[in-house]
Amino acid sequence: MKKKSLLVAVIIMATVTVQAQKLKKADKETMANLQAHVTYLADDKLEGRRTGSKGEQLAMDYIKTQFEKYGISPKGTAGYFQAFTVNDGKAIGPDTYFSINDNKLQPEKDYFPFPYSPDKNIEAMPAVVLQEHDMPWFVDLKDVFADNKDNPHFDLEAYIYNNAKKATEKLATAIIVYNSSDRDDQLKFKGKDRSEKLAIPVVYVTKPVADKFFADKTAPLDIHLKTSIVEKTRTGHNVVGYIDNSAANTVILGAHFDHLGYGEDGNSMLRTGEKQIHNGADDNASGTAALIELGRLLKTSKLTGNNYLLIAFSGEELGLLGSKYYTNNPTINLSGANYMINMDMVGRLDETKKSISIGGFGTSPQWAQVITNNKKNYFTIVTDSSGTGPSDHTSFYQKQIPVLFYFTGTHADYHKPDDDANKINYTGQVYIVNHILNVITQLNKQPKLSFLPTREKTMRSSGSFKVTLGVMPDYAYTGTGLKIDGVTEGRPAAAAGLKAGDIVLSIGHLAINNMDAYMQALQAFEKGQTVKITFKRGDKTQEASLTF
């Protein structure tokens, strides 16, 4: 890793030297600063800046130091920092215990409780063959598979959950699931399962355990079972700075500084299973560097018509968690927010095409004038009117704040370990910083921008999905189901009458317990197919007909 870092540094220095010859003196200083910021943030020692990690802490401290260096005041909840909780799902608690005939079983090796199991302690002497009141019941998946062999819509996990609910009504005290067949059931503990807790534990035991203890189905078994399911959390941090010009309104500048770490959260595009650092130079050390540099330039400028709030967000890669937390827990009065500019992946300007995308163009009528008035653009601009998308400006748009979103496009290194600092176009970054500064300059003496609602985009998309609902999920939601943060007009969910705040519980025959279940559902249906969708609005559960 150290050899790689040294080689990257040498390549960067050579590239920057060539690029810098084309720039003015002030721009050369900007480029040197951008290069220094990206090089540090994308270094291996930060281990990919995963939210809640030591690498995130190093990045936080670096951004804080830069803000302090340039005289930018703290505006978090604890100095420059604003902490927020990241829900990592559920885990098997340390108190969980399972023994059969005085043989202690090892959790996740010999057995696991399903995540919807309650915290409960059971001592009993049941027999596998019997299903008696006030006793644990045994379910052999071999019989379940045989009964459903002709059912193309059979969902094993939904069956186990629903069967356990029925067994509860018949006074079973626990369900013990095993599989005596040769069919791979692919069951494992899923911490992201947000199904509502049941009244009784549901436990899966592995085939070796079942073969050892359940061969004689009439023999009584001495069972001691204690289930404990705990919430897994980690803490992320936004870094917030402020330039107070005693102005009536505040311009918000933002960029996320978190990345994927080693890909532990399942969002890496590397499919080999290797554990590699994802440095995220473009995504989004580049935007963070631009944010820091804009802070330096604004602090020493005469652009005092607005105050400036600079926010480096964490948790973006997990679903805009940091920006959503900030907009729900702001450290300034957002009614005085003039507009928000977000920079995400601004480091790969193509030298041939010289084209950037600016989103949010339709969120205020004033944007058209200030964007087109930039006569000395180094690049061509492709505008997108939508105020939403897969980055942090979305959280501010939802608070009816005009937004702009600067983006130089995806590339082959997106969410892969090869997104390194030597691949950044630092000259392009300089011109993007200058462009944003020009926009701010034009609006310096102007009245507060007016807000316009625009069409909404879904948060994540993939060509592999057969259908789409046309909704923006609330990735911070930790309850059962899929909570909707936004609905796109003219798409299936809107046509079915769904609204922001609704919680989808099922689509067709599929229960939607969590985000994974929702993604799987998008593969299960065809365009043109009509299904029943069940959702919760407030305290009421409702149904609607939805056509994909």
C-alpha positions, 0 to 999 in steps of 0.5 A, spaced: 500 500 500 505 504 501 508 503 494 502 504 491 501 511 495 508 513 493 507 512 486 500 515 486 503 522 489 509 522 484 504 521 478 500 527 481 505 531 482 507 530 475 500 531 472 499 537 476 506 541 474 503 540 467 496 542 468 498 548 473 502 551 467 496 553 464 493 557 470 493 564 473 497 565 479 491 565 484 488 558 480 495 555 481 494 556 489 487 553 488 489 547 484 495 546 489 490 546 495 485 541 491 490 536 490 493 537 497 486 535 500 484 530 495 491 526 496 490 526 504 482 524 504 484 519 499 490 516 502 490 509 504 491 510 511 484 513 511 481 506 509 476 509 505 472 513 510 467 509 511 461 512 516 463 511 523 470 508 522 477 511 524 478 513 517 472 517 518 475 520 524 481 522 521 477 525 515 473 529 520 479 532 524 482 534 517 476 538 515 476 541 521 483 543 521 482 546 514 476 550 517 480 553 523 486 554 518 481 559 514 478 562 520 471 559 518 467 558 525 464 552 528 457 551 527 455 543 529 452 541 535 459 540 538 464 545 535 465 543 528 461 536 529 454 534 528 453 526 530 448 522 528 446 515 529 447 510 523 442 504 524 446 497 522 440 493 523 440 487 528 445 482 531 444 476 535 445 478 543 451 476 547 445 473 552 443 468 547 443 461 549 441 454 546 442 447 549 439 441 547 440 435 552 446 439 556 449 440 549 451 447 548 450 450 541 454 455 538 450 461 535 451 462 527 455 456 527 450 451 530 443 455 530 441 462 529 434 466 532 431 469 526 431 477 527 424 478 529 424 473 535 423 476 542 427 476 548 425 470 551 427 464 556 424 457 555 425 451 558 422 445 556 422 438 554 418 437 547 418 431 542 419 433 535 413 429 532 408 433 537 405 439 537 403 441 544 400 447 547 405 451 551 411 447 548 416 449 542 414 446 535 419 443 530 418 445 523 422 440 518 423 444 511 423 438 507 416 437 508 415 445 507 419 444 500 414 438 498 408 441 499 410 447 495 414 444 489 409 447 484 408 454 487 412 458 483 411 464 488 413 460 494 417 465 499 420 460 504 422 466 509 415 469 508 412 462 510 417 461 516 414 468 519 407 467 517 407 460 520 410 462 526 404 467 527 399 462 526 403 457 531 403 463 536 395 463 536 395 455 537 399 456 543 406 454 541 412 457 545 417 457 540 418 454 533 425 450 531 426 450 524 431 445 521 432 442 514 432 434 513 432 435 505 438 435 501 435 442 498 439 448 500 435 453 504 440 458 504 437 461 510 442 465 515 441 471 520 439 477 516 440 483 520 437 488 515 430 484 516 425 489 519 419 484 520 415 486 526 417 482 532 413 476 534 411 473 541 415 467 540 422 465 538 423 462 531 430 459 531 434 455 525 438 449 527 443 446 522 443 440 519 448 436 523 445 439 529 438 436 527 441 429 524 444 428 531 438 430 536 432 430 531 433 423 528 428 420 534 422 424 533 419 421 539 424 422 544 423 428 549 429 433 548 431 437 554 431 444 551 434 451 554 433 457 550 434 464 551 433 469 545 436 476 545 436 480 539 440 487 539 440 493 535 447 495 532 449 502 531 454 506 529 455 514 529 457 518 523 459 525 523 457 531 519 463 537 519 459 544 519 463 551 519 460 558 518 462 564 515 457 570 519 457 576 515 451 578 519 447 578 512 439 576 512 440 570 508 445 564 508 448 560 502 449 553 504 455 549 500 455 542 501 459 535 499 459 528 502 466 526 505 464 519 507 466 513 502 465 505 502 471 503 507 472 496 504 466 495 501 463 492 508 456 495 507 455 492 500 455 498 496 462 496 492 462 495 485 467 490 486 464 483 485 470 479 487 469 478 494 476 481 495 477 486 501 480 492 498 480 499 500 476 504 496 479 511 497 474 515 493 478 520 490 472 522 486 467 520 490 467 524 494 474 527 496 473 531 490 467 535 492 470 535 499 476 539 497 472 543 493 468 545 499 474 547 503 477 551 498 470 555 497 470 556 504 477 559 503 476 563 498 469 566 501 472 568 507 477 572 504 472 575 499 468 581 499 462 577 497 458 579 504 451 579 501 450 572 504 452 568 510 455 561 508 454 555 511 459 549 509 457 542 511 461 536 509 456 530 510 457 523 512 453 517 511 451 519 504 453 512 501 448 509 506 442 513 503 443 521 505 443 520 512 448 526 514 444 531 510 437 528 512 439 528 519 442 536 518 436 538 515 431 535 520 436 538 526 439 544 523 444 549 526 441 555 523 434 557 521 433 554 515 427 559 513 433 564 512 437 559 507 437 562 500 440 556 496 444 550 497 450 548 492 452 540 492 458 538 489 459 530 488 464 527 484 467 533 481 474 530 479 473 527 473 472 532 468 473 529 461 478 533 457 475 531 450 468 532 452 469 538 457 462 537 459 459 537 466 452 536 469 448 541 473 442 539 477 437 542 480 436 547 474 429 548 475 428 549 483 429 556 482 427 561 476 433 565 477 438 559 476 437 560 468 440 567 468 446 566 473 448 559 469 448 562 462 451 568 464 458 564 465 461 567 459 468 564 460 466 557 461 472 552 461 466 546 459 459 546 456 454 545 461 448 540 461 442 542 466 437 537 469 431 541 472 430 536 478 431 538 485 432 530 487 437 525 485 442 520 489 446 526 493 445 530 499 442 536 495 435 532 495 435 533 503 435 540 502 430 540 496 425 537 500 425 543 505 423 547 499 430 550 498 433 551 491 439 547 489 444 546 484 448 539 484 455 539 480 457 533 477 462 531 472 459 524 471 460 516 473 466 512 470 469 505 470 472 506 477 465 508 480 465 505 487 471 501 486 478 501 489 481 504 483 478 511 484 485 514 486 487 521 487 492 520 481 486 520 476 483 527 478 483 532 473 485 538 478 485 543 472 477 541 471 476 542 479 479 549 479 474 551 473 468 548 477 470 552 483 471 558 479 464 557 476 461 556 483 464 562 485 461 566 479 454 564 481 455 566 488 458 572 486 452 574 481 447 572 486 451 576 492 446 583 492 440 579 489 434 578 493 433 571 496 431 566 491 424 563 490 423 556 490 420 551 484 418 544 485 420 539 480 419 532 478 422 527 482 427 522 481 428 515 484 434 515 489 437 509 486 436 505 479 439 499 476 438 497 469 437 490 472 430 492 475 424 489 471 420 495 474 420 501 478 415 504 483 417 511 482 419 512 489 424 515 493 425 511 499 427 514 506 434 510 507 434 512 514 427 509 516 429 503 521 421 500 522 418 495 518 417 496 511 419 501 506 418 508 508 417 513 502 420 520 502 418 522 495 413 520 489 415 521 482 409 524 478 406 519 472 409 513 475 406 507 478 406 509 485 403 516 484 398 513 479 396 508 485 395 514 490 401 513 494 404 519 498 410 521 501 410 518 508 407 512 506 410 505 509 409 500 504 408 493 507 407 488 501 407 488 493 403 483 490 404 476 494 411 479 497 412 482 504 416 488 504 420 488 510 426 492 508 430 495 503 433 488 500 426 485 500 424 491 496 429 491 491 428 483 490 420 485 489 423 490 483 425 483 480 419 479 481 414 483 477 413 485 469 411 491 466 404 492 465 402 487 471 397 489 476 398 487 483 395 489 490 400 494 494 399 494 502 401 500 505 400 504 512 398 511 512 398 514 519 395 509 523 391 506 518 393 500 513 390 501 506 390 497 500 391 500 492 391 497 485 398 498 482 400 497 475 407 497 473 
